[in-house]
Amino acid sequence: MTNAQPNSNSQNPKKYDLAERTTRFSKDMIDFLRKIPENSITKPLISQLVRSGTSIGANYCEADEANSKKDFINKVCISKKEAKETKYWLALIAHTSPNFKDEARVLWKEAQELNLILATIIRKCKE
């Protein structure tokens, strides 16, 4: 889904492709998690983050191909829940791997932005 948003600095609309953005987030998440040293504490957190972090985009792509408005809203809701869960796991990774706290914070902020975007989509679809 491509959303045209007016750019405050010019008259040209700036296009945002949420499918591309969620794919970029998934790739960034994978690249980040490859750097985290695995031990008995981080291993399950890494596994959870791979699942939730990549599921945001996967569910959004499914929503983009939904058969009905209800199906679309359901898939976007799942994507939003995964974004929220990803924030939780990122906070735990930042706590268990303090050397990676800054990178985790950047990903946390992007997960938060995705969460807000998805919430807006859901709200507008229900109006």
Backbone as numpy.savetxt, mean C-alpha at the origin, in Angstrom:
# Nx Ny Nz CAx CAy CAz Cx Cy Cz
-6.80 2.08 -12.40 -7.66 3.24 -12.40 -6.76 4.47 -12.40
-6.97 5.33 -13.35 -6.18 6.54 -13.42 -7.04 7.70 -12.95
-6.53 8.44 -11.99 -7.26 9.58 -11.46 -6.54 10.85 -11.87
-7.25 11.76 -12.53 -6.65 13.04 -12.89 -6.86 14.01 -11.74
-5.79 14.57 -11.27 -5.84 15.53 -10.18 -5.24 16.84 -10.67
-5.86 17.96 -10.39 -5.26 19.22 -10.81 -3.96 19.45 -10.06
-2.97 19.91 -10.80 -1.69 20.24 -10.22 -1.74 21.72 -9.85
-1.50 22.04 -8.59 -1.63 23.42 -8.14 -0.60 24.35 -8.76
0.47 23.80 -9.35 1.53 24.63 -9.92 1.30 24.94 -11.39
0.32 24.31 -12.02 0.10 24.57 -13.44 -1.35 24.29 -13.80
-1.67 24.50 -15.05 -3.02 24.26 -15.54 -3.19 22.82 -16.00
-2.07 22.09 -16.21 -2.14 20.72 -16.71 -2.49 19.77 -15.58
-3.45 18.87 -15.84 -3.77 17.89 -14.79 -2.63 16.89 -14.65
-2.38 16.47 -13.42 -1.36 15.47 -13.15 -2.07 14.13 -12.98
-1.62 13.11 -13.67 -2.29 11.81 -13.61 -1.61 10.91 -12.59
-2.44 10.22 -11.83 -1.98 9.25 -10.86 -2.54 7.91 -11.24
-1.68 6.93 -11.44 -2.14 5.58 -11.74 -1.92 4.76 -10.47
-3.01 4.43 -9.82 -2.93 3.74 -8.53 -2.38 2.32 -8.69
-2.68 1.66 -9.79 -2.13 0.32 -10.02 -0.60 0.39 -10.10
-0.09 1.37 -10.82 1.37 1.55 -10.91 1.95 1.90 -9.55
1.28 2.74 -8.83 1.78 3.18 -7.52 1.82 2.01 -6.53
0.79 1.18 -6.53 0.80 0.03 -5.62 1.84 -1.01 -6.04
2.06 -1.14 -7.33 3.12 -2.05 -7.81 4.49 -1.54 -7.38
4.70 -0.24 -7.51 5.97 0.36 -7.07 6.16 0.14 -5.57
5.09 0.30 -4.80 5.15 0.08 -3.36 5.54 -1.36 -3.05
4.94 -2.31 -3.75 5.27 -3.73 -3.54 6.75 -4.00 -3.83
7.24 -3.45 -4.92 8.65 -3.64 -5.28 9.57 -3.01 -4.24
9.21 -1.80 -3.80 10.01 -1.13 -2.77 10.01 -1.94 -1.47
8.86 -2.51 -1.14 8.75 -3.33 0.07 9.66 -4.55 -0.03
9.61 -5.24 -1.15 10.45 -6.42 -1.35 11.93 -6.05 -1.24
12.32 -4.98 -1.91 13.71 -4.53 -1.86 14.13 -4.20 -0.42
13.27 -3.55 0.32 13.54 -3.21 1.71 13.69 -4.47 2.57
12.78 -5.40 2.41 12.79 -6.60 3.25 13.99 -7.49 2.98
14.53 -7.44 1.79 15.74 -8.21 1.48 16.93 -7.75 2.32
16.90 -6.52 2.78 18.01 -5.95 3.57 17.95 -6.34 5.05
16.77 -6.71 5.53 16.59 -6.99 6.96 17.23 -8.34 7.30
18.14 -8.35 8.27 18.73 -9.63 8.69 17.65 -10.53 9.31
17.64 -11.78 8.89 16.63 -12.71 9.39 17.10 -13.37 10.68
16.20 -13.39 11.65 16.40 -14.15 12.89 15.03 -14.63 13.34
14.97 -15.23 14.51 13.70 -15.82 14.95 12.59 -14.78 15.14
12.96 -13.53 15.34 11.95 -12.48 15.51 11.59 -11.83 14.18
12.58 -11.50 13.38 12.30 -10.77 12.14 11.71 -11.65 11.04
12.05 -12.93 11.04 11.58 -13.80 9.96 10.06 -13.81 9.81
9.29 -14.02 10.89 7.83 -13.98 10.71 7.30 -12.58 10.35
7.97 -11.53 10.84 7.55 -10.17 10.49 7.77 -9.90 9.01
8.91 -10.34 8.51 9.22 -10.18 7.08 8.18 -10.92 6.24
7.86 -12.13 6.65 6.87 -12.94 5.93 5.51 -12.23 5.90
5.10 -11.70 7.03 3.82 -10.98 7.10 3.84 -9.74 6.20
4.96 -9.02 6.20 5.06 -7.81 5.38 5.06 -8.12 3.89
5.68 -9.21 3.51 5.63 -9.59 2.09 4.18 -9.83 1.68
3.44 -10.53 2.53 2.04 -10.84 2.20 1.16 -9.58 2.19
1.20 -8.82 3.27 0.29 -7.67 3.35 0.72 -6.55 2.40
2.02 -6.30 2.32 2.51 -5.20 1.49 2.27 -5.39 0.00
2.38 -6.64 -0.46 2.13 -6.90 -1.88 0.65 -7.13 -2.18
-0.11 -7.44 -1.15 -1.55 -7.68 -1.32 -2.33 -6.40 -1.60
-1.80 -5.27 -1.19 -2.48 -3.99 -1.45 -2.70 -3.83 -2.95
-1.63 -3.96 -3.72 -1.72 -3.81 -5.17 -2.47 -4.94 -5.84
-2.27 -6.17 -5.35 -2.95 -7.31 -5.96 -4.47 -7.16 -5.84
-4.94 -6.76 -4.68 -6.38 -6.58 -4.49 -6.90 -5.38 -5.27
-6.09 -4.33 -5.37 -6.53 -3.18 -6.17 -6.65 -3.57 -7.64
-5.70 -4.36 -8.14 -5.79 -4.81 -9.54 -7.03 -5.67 -9.76
-7.36 -6.50 -8.77 -8.60 -7.27 -8.85 -9.81 -6.35 -8.86
-9.77 -5.31 -8.05 -10.88 -4.36 -8.01 -11.07 -3.69 -9.37
-9.97 -3.39 -10.02 -10.02 -2.75 -11.32 -10.74 -3.61 -12.36
-10.78 -4.91 -12.13 -11.45 -5.83 -13.04 -12.77 -6.37 -12.46
-13.30 -5.70 -11.48 -14.52 -6.16 -10.79 -15.70 -6.25 -11.75
-16.60 -7.19 -11.42 -17.80 -7.40 -12.24 -18.95 -6.49 -11.85
-18.88 -5.90 -10.67 -19.97 -5.05 -10.20 -19.39 -3.99 -9.26
-20.21 -3.01 -8.97 -19.80 -1.96 -8.03 -19.55 -2.55 -6.65
-20.41 -3.48 -6.24 -20.27 -4.13 -4.94 -18.95 -4.90 -4.87
-18.62 -5.62 -5.92 -17.36 -6.37 -5.98 -16.17 -5.42 -5.94
-16.28 -4.31 -6.68 -15.22 -3.30 -6.69 -14.97 -2.76 -5.28
-16.03 -2.36 -4.61 -15.91 -1.80 -3.25 -15.31 -2.84 -2.31
-15.76 -4.09 -2.43 -15.23 -5.16 -1.57 -13.72 -5.32 -1.75
-13.25 -5.35 -2.99 -11.82 -5.53 -3.25 -11.02 -4.32 -2.77
-11.55 -3.13 -2.96 -10.85 -1.92 -2.49 -10.80 -1.92 -0.96
-11.87 -2.39 -0.33 -11.87 -2.49 1.14 -10.79 -3.45 1.62
-10.63 -4.58 0.93 -9.58 -5.53 1.29 -8.21 -4.88 1.12
-8.04 -4.17 0.02 -6.77 -3.49 -0.23 -6.47 -2.48 0.88
-7.50 -1.75 1.30 -7.34 -0.77 2.38 -6.94 -1.46 3.68
-7.58 -2.58 4.00 -7.24 -3.34 5.21 -5.80 -3.82 5.17
-5.35 -4.24 4.00 -3.96 -4.69 3.85 -2.98 -3.53 4.05
-3.36 -2.34 3.60 -2.50 -1.17 3.81 -2.37 -0.86 5.30
-3.49 -0.97 6.00 -3.46 -0.73 7.45 -2.62 -1.79 8.17
-2.78 -3.04 7.77 -1.99 -4.12 8.37 -0.50 -3.93 8.08
-0.18 -3.48 6.88 1.22 -3.24 6.50 1.85 -2.19 7.42
1.10 -1.16 7.75 1.61 -0.14 8.67 1.97 -0.76 10.02
1.14 -1.66 10.49 1.38 -2.34 11.77 2.69 -3.13 11.74
2.86 -3.95 10.70 4.07 -4.77 10.59 5.31 -3.91 10.40
5.19 -2.81 9.66 6.34 -1.91 9.47 6.77 -1.30 10.80
5.82 -0.96 11.65 6.16 -0.41 12.97 6.93 -1.45 13.78
6.55 -2.70 13.68 7.25 -3.76 14.41 8.65 -4.01 13.84
8.77 -3.97 12.52 10.10 -4.13 11.90 11.01 -2.99 12.32
10.48 -1.77 12.35 11.27 -0.61 12.78 11.74 -0.79 14.22
10.90 -1.38 15.04 11.26 -1.61 16.44 12.32 -2.71 16.59
12.17 -3.79 15.82 13.10 -4.92 15.95 14.41 -4.72 15.19
14.39 -3.83 14.21 15.59 -3.56 13.38 15.81 -2.06 13.30
16.29 -1.46 14.41 16.42 0.00 14.48 17.29 0.62 13.37
18.23 -0.15 12.83 19.07 0.38 11.75 18.28 0.66 10.48
17.08 0.10 10.39 16.25 0.25 9.20 15.01 1.10 9.47
15.02 1.79 10.59 13.86 2.57 11.02 13.47 3.65 10.01
14.46 4.36 9.46 14.16 5.44 8.52 13.51 4.91 7.23
14.03 3.80 6.72 13.43 3.21 5.51 12.02 2.70 5.81
11.85 2.11 6.98 10.53 1.62 7.36 9.55 2.78 7.48
10.02 3.91 7.98 9.16 5.09 8.13 8.69 5.59 6.76
9.57 5.59 5.77 9.19 6.03 4.42 8.10 5.12 3.86
8.28 3.82 4.01 7.27 2.87 3.54 5.97 3.00 4.33
6.09 3.25 5.64 4.90 3.44 6.47 4.09 4.64 5.96
4.79 5.72 5.63 4.09 6.92 5.12 3.38 6.63 3.80
4.03 5.86 2.93 3.39 5.52 1.66 2.18 4.61 1.90
2.29 3.66 2.83 1.15 2.81 3.17 0.00 3.65 3.72
0.33 4.65 4.51 -0.69 5.56 5.04 -1.36 6.34 3.91
-0.58 6.84 2.97 -1.17 7.56 1.83 -2.07 6.65 1.01
-1.61 5.42 0.77 -2.45 4.46 0.04 -3.74 4.19 0.80
-3.64 4.05 2.11 -4.82 3.83 2.95 -5.82 4.98 2.78
-5.32 6.21 2.80 -6.20 7.38 2.66 -6.82 7.45 1.27
-6.04 7.14 0.25 -6.55 7.15 -1.13 -7.66 6.10 -1.27
-7.39 4.91 -0.77 -8.38 3.83 -0.87 -9.64 4.17 -0.08
-9.48 4.79 1.08 -10.65 5.21 1.87 -11.49 6.21 1.10
-10.85 7.11 0.39 -11.57 8.10 -0.41 -12.32 7.42 -1.55
-11.69 6.46 -2.20 -12.35 5.73 -3.28 -13.61 5.03 -2.75
-13.47 4.37 -1.60 -14.60 3.66 -1.01 -15.73 4.64 -0.67
-15.37 5.75 -0.04 -16.38 6.74 0.34 -17.11 7.29 -0.87
-16.39 7.61 -1.92 -17.01 8.17 -3.13 -17.88 7.15 -3.86
-17.48 5.90 -3.79 -18.29 4.85 -4.44 -19.60 4.62 -3.71
-19.61 4.88 -2.41 -20.81 4.65 -1.60 -21.76 5.84 -1.60
-21.33 6.96 -2.15 -22.19 8.17 -2.18 -23.31 8.02 -3.18
